Amino acid sequence: MKKLLAVLAIGGMLMAIPSQSEAQVSAKLGLSSMTGLAGVEYQMGNISVGAGFLAGPIPLSVRYSLATEGNGLWVGLAYVLNKAEVWDDENFVDAKLIDAPLAGALVGYNMELNETLDLSLGGGYGVLVGAADVDGQDTGEPMLDISLGYSF
């Protein structure tokens, strides 16, 4: 609950920051490891930071866009808190289940639909941080970004 309140506070703060000529705030909806099902993204020049909700886990992200306006490629890093419950040791003697975060890199393309709407499509791969390599347990998974953004 504390993490959820922290993300709400950060999102509210980012939305309340006065927009400068090259800075903008976007509300994002979609299926994304970068901004979740619903999130917020703050862009300043080519770099943007985002946070959101992903049906339990909380994604945090940093994205670098090759084009500040219009259509263009982007690369990003995502960190999803509490993504999976995994074993932390291979031999199970002192093993315990932990909530592991997912950290990974993504690449994608951003399409500007009009002045305020944009569509982002991308994918990548992430690793469950702290997960033991146990037979039958995956220590990584694909990451996806399909999101519609509204800039204001």
N, C-alpha and C positions, 0 to 999 in steps of 0.2 A: 504494500500500500504506500510505503514511503517513496519507493521508486516511481510509482505512478504519479504521486503528488509532485515529485521533483521534475518529472517530464512535463507535467501541466504547467508548472511554474516557469520552466525554461521556455516552453512554447508561448505562454502569455507574454513573457518578457520580449521574446523575439518579435512577436506581432505588435508590441507596443513601441518598439524602437522606431523613431522617425526615419522614413525612407529618404536616403540621399539620392543624388542623381544617378549613381551607378549601383546603389544597393537596393535590393528588393526582397520582400518576404513572400513566400508561396505556401499556400495550403495544398497538401498533396493527398489524393485518394487513390487507392489501388492495391496491388499485391506486390509488396516491395520489401527486400531485406535492408533497404536504405532508409525508408521513411514509414514502413509498416502499412497497415490498412488505412490509417489516417495519421497524418503527421504534418510537420511544418519544416520549411527549409529557408535559411537565410543566405542570400547570395551577395557577395561583395567582389565585383570583378569576375575573375575566372573561378574563384573558390567559393564553395557553398558548404554549409554544415546543416545537418538535419537530425530530427528525432521524431519518434512517433510511437504508435501502438501496433502490435502484431499478435492480437488474440492471446495475450499472456506475456510473451517476451517483449522487451523494449529495444528497438533498433536505434543505433546512433551511427551517423555517417559523416564522411568528408568526401566531397566530389570536386574534381578539377575538370572544367569544361574548356575545350579548345577554342570555342567561340562564345563570347559573352552574350551575344544576342543572336537570335535566329536559330537555324538548324546547325547541329554539330555533334561531334564525338565527345565523350567524356570518359574519365577513369575515376574510380572511387574505391574507398575503403569503408567497410561496414563492420560494426561490432554489435552483435545481438545479445543482450543480457539474458541469462536464464533460458537459453535455447533448448537444452536437453538435459535429462538426468542420466549420468554416466558413471561407470566405475573409475576410480582414480588410481588403481594399482592392478598390474597384470596377474599377480599370483594369488590374489584374494585373501591372503593371510591378514593383512591390515587394511584391506580394501574397504572403501565406503562409497556410497552413492553421493555424488555432488551435482549441483546445478552448474553445468558448464556453459560458458558463453561461446558464441560462434564468431570467429574473426576471419574475414576474407576480403578478396579484391574482386571488383566488378569492372566491366567495360560496357559501354552502351552508346546509344544515340538519342539525342533530344530533338524533338520536332516542335517548332512553334506553330500552333494552330491559328492563333490570332494574337492581338496585343496582350491579352491577359491569360490565355490558355496555352498549355504546352503538354506534350505527351513524351514520356521517357520510357525507352525500352532498353533493357540490358540484362546481362547475366555474368556469372562468375562462379567461384568455388571458395568455400570457407572451411576452416578447421575448428573442431571443438577443442577449445583450450583446456588443458588439464585432463583430457580423456585418455585412459590407458588403451593400448592396442590389444584388446581381448578378442579371441576368435568369435566371429559373427557380429561384432560391434563395430559400426562405422565410426571413424574419428573425424569425418568430414562430410560435407553435403553441398549440393549446388545452391547457389544464391540467385535470386531473380529480382528484377526491377521492372514492373509494369505499372506506371503511375501517371495520373492526370493531375496537373498542377494549375492552380489559379493564383496569379500574381496580383498583388495590390501594393 
